[in-house]
Amino acid sequence: MNKRVKNTIIGTIMYGVIAYIVTYILDGQPVWNLVIGMALAGFLSYGFIIPYMEKKRLEKNKKTTKRMEDN
């Protein structure tokens, strides 16, 4: 399995479980809309946003390293 797929699955489950626990502690019963929404947020974060930010960071580091080597 691809690293990105693993991170996406883990992030989705992690966000959903944390939302379930927090809503259960605060309200005494889980708020399923929040749990599903947070699971979706975890999916989007780990599937698309974080890899995009990582790619941009690596490109910037390569550019900076190249500039430093030229000097």
C-alpha positions as CSV (number, residue, x, y, z in Angstrom):
1,M,0.0,0.0,0.0
2,N,1.2,3.5,-0.8
3,K,2.4,5.7,2.1
4,R,-0.1,8.4,1.1
5,V,-3.0,5.9,1.2
6,K,-1.9,4.6,4.6
7,N,-1.7,8.1,6.0
8,T,-5.1,9.0,4.6
9,I,-6.8,6.0,6.2
10,I,-5.1,6.5,9.5
11,G,-5.9,10.3,9.5
12,T,-9.5,9.6,8.7
13,I,-9.9,7.1,11.5
14,M,-8.0,9.2,14.0
15,Y,-10.0,12.4,13.4
16,G,-13.3,10.4,13.6
17,V,-12.3,8.6,16.8
18,I,-11.1,11.8,18.5
19,A,-14.4,13.6,17.5
20,Y,-16.4,10.7,18.8
21,I,-14.6,10.7,22.2
22,V,-14.8,14.5,22.6
23,T,-18.5,14.7,21.8
24,Y,-19.2,11.8,24.0
25,I,-17.4,13.5,26.9
26,L,-18.9,16.9,26.3
27,D,-22.5,15.9,25.5
28,G,-22.9,12.4,27.0
29,Q,-23.7,11.0,23.6
30,P,-21.9,11.2,20.2
31,V,-22.9,13.9,17.8
32,W,-22.7,11.9,14.5
33,N,-22.7,15.0,12.2
34,L,-19.5,16.2,13.9
35,V,-17.9,12.7,13.9
36,I,-18.6,12.3,10.1
37,G,-17.5,15.9,9.4
38,M,-14.2,15.4,11.3
39,A,-13.6,12.1,9.6
40,L,-14.1,13.9,6.3
41,A,-11.7,16.6,7.4
42,G,-9.1,14.0,8.3
43,F,-9.5,12.4,4.8
44,L,-9.1,15.7,3.0
45,S,-6.2,16.8,5.2
46,Y,-4.1,13.7,4.9
47,G,-5.2,12.9,1.4
48,F,-4.7,16.2,-0.3
49,I,-3.7,19.2,1.8
50,I,-0.7,17.8,3.7
51,P,0.9,16.1,0.6
52,Y,0.5,19.3,-1.3
53,M,2.2,21.4,1.4
54,E,5.0,18.8,1.7
55,K,5.6,19.0,-2.0
56,K,5.8,22.8,-2.0
57,R,8.2,22.6,1.0
58,L,10.5,20.2,-0.7
59,E,10.5,22.3,-3.9
60,K,11.4,25.4,-1.8
61,N,14.2,23.5,0.0
62,K,15.6,22.3,-3.4
63,K,15.5,25.8,-4.7
64,T,17.3,27.2,-1.6
65,T,19.9,24.5,-1.7
66,K,20.6,25.1,-5.4
67,R,21.0,28.8,-4.8
68,M,23.4,28.2,-1.9
69,E,25.5,25.9,-4.1
70,D,25.7,28.5,-6.8
71,N,27.2,31.0,-4.4
